[in-house]
Amino acid sequence: TTTSFGKQLFVAGYSQGGHVAMATARALQNDYSTEFKLAGSVPMSGPYALGDAAKASFNGEQVYGASIFLPMLVDSYQNAYGNLYVKPSDIYAAPFDTFAVGLLPTLDPASAMAKLPAGADGNYRTLFDAGDGQPYLFNASFAAAARTDASPLTQAMQRNSLLGWKPTAPMALCNGALDPTVQGFNSVKAVQSFAQQGVTVPHWDLEDANSVPPAIKQAFDALKQQTLLAKGPAGMIKAYHAGLVPPFCFALAKSYFDQIVATAP
């Protein structure tokens, strides 16, 4: 999301939008600095270290929704680069090789998702031979290759990662370290990457009391506890990324932008 306060331009986004927000901030800085002056950005809970995220998933760090997200990424990178596979069975195990390509996105996501392996907990985490149940979405040979830097999928995701650049406009990051959908290391690695470029980027981790205001931390923990009691552990996992974290990160982002506005000349 881009928004403006008076003549100031701000960029923020959550989840996939977090990746887009950071990519937008980089593009504005590198390619459109004569047209737009970015006052600040707050990417939130985004997959910035995509290459690492790919390898982590195939090394067994399965995430909520992975067997939904990865087919869409495979389709997009196959369309963009053309080198992930020659035929669907090179990557997908049977019977998914007959219909996984082009399955998502769709106007009928419920029907499409019903065709994908959801796993015993219904969290769409079953992917391959190191998964949490059968049938496996990806075949064993592709899964083994995807654990390495030589994999075309890893290389494609690395090409779309957002590390290694130096932001010049103010930026802050927000996420929850226990996020089961977008691993917390994405934000940590981004902050570390910026530090290597000589830029300190504030990072609010809602699980870290030292990084967020006490009132935010208390309210977040209370909501987690309420969700746990009402929905159980599986329900809290399901709610964490899309339900528990966003309102608090949004509030912190708004406060950050307000500070920039208040101190503008």
Steps between C-alpha positions, in 0.01 A plus 500: 500500500622848418357799678586864552478746786492840333786489254676203659493152345501185715501132405385210716386144443437175683595139411537485121432873525804527727717365220330738256543795736873440534538442126308822436723695739806365320356579156403853602852556630691339213284579198257782577677728747460802270123446484415389854647578841424220742449629854500156662397136474396217729509152345328253732527120527631465146711226338807714427759219509320286244795278412551405863126452543490251213783290637357513852166369380654208314731426793198429716414843643151474364275799521125546517367522145821388329330250270277785378768767460772292338298385195421864424869591531598206282252610233618860508870415483445238229316762297769759566817292461386177334759277668332344804375192316442351156183315595290523820604154618857631526389693805163373623424155634200307368213579487584870540708506183175472302335814635726710727628723219264795468280385788547827693412781506135445416155647554409179685784459752309263727465240225860541393637473852297185557715333232826577680645305794391666823679275748361349816455840663330660201769766472606424142852415608552163328754551225739217430681200645584688822140607545245431769296240315413366159441561217801721437466798268854509356694199387805392698762589238372855461473544877861385541619745234298784655704467819807630315611829345520323162124453477333716232221570751747617766681712243175657380394580855845636579474726195181644651638540852533848644829488686825676420387856432527822702177689572544876520146589614385409853382139530379280783402131504233323702411132545447227757790261547271197537325560169421156350434641150790739432799395706632761740852471363389698195480819705813416701705439187372823344602702807841330499543567129421869543742519795773362276427791267538743790127563556320433828139401434270482804343157541189436706463134590172454684650203687785716633404726790818702450403605147140619539319737737370326816134574418537338157674197646239452770210531257662258253569241769143534629357442155721194452380357830135569415544331161673200658220451750228544239650307208777284640861475377404420139259790491763741631747381237239561233420847633854619574614641165177638361311584819718554807801692371357747242307744723800557726746539214258740331479709817878513530533596133247782539687631805829485307354698212344751739843564652650564158220744419538677833874554453488596132634849423 
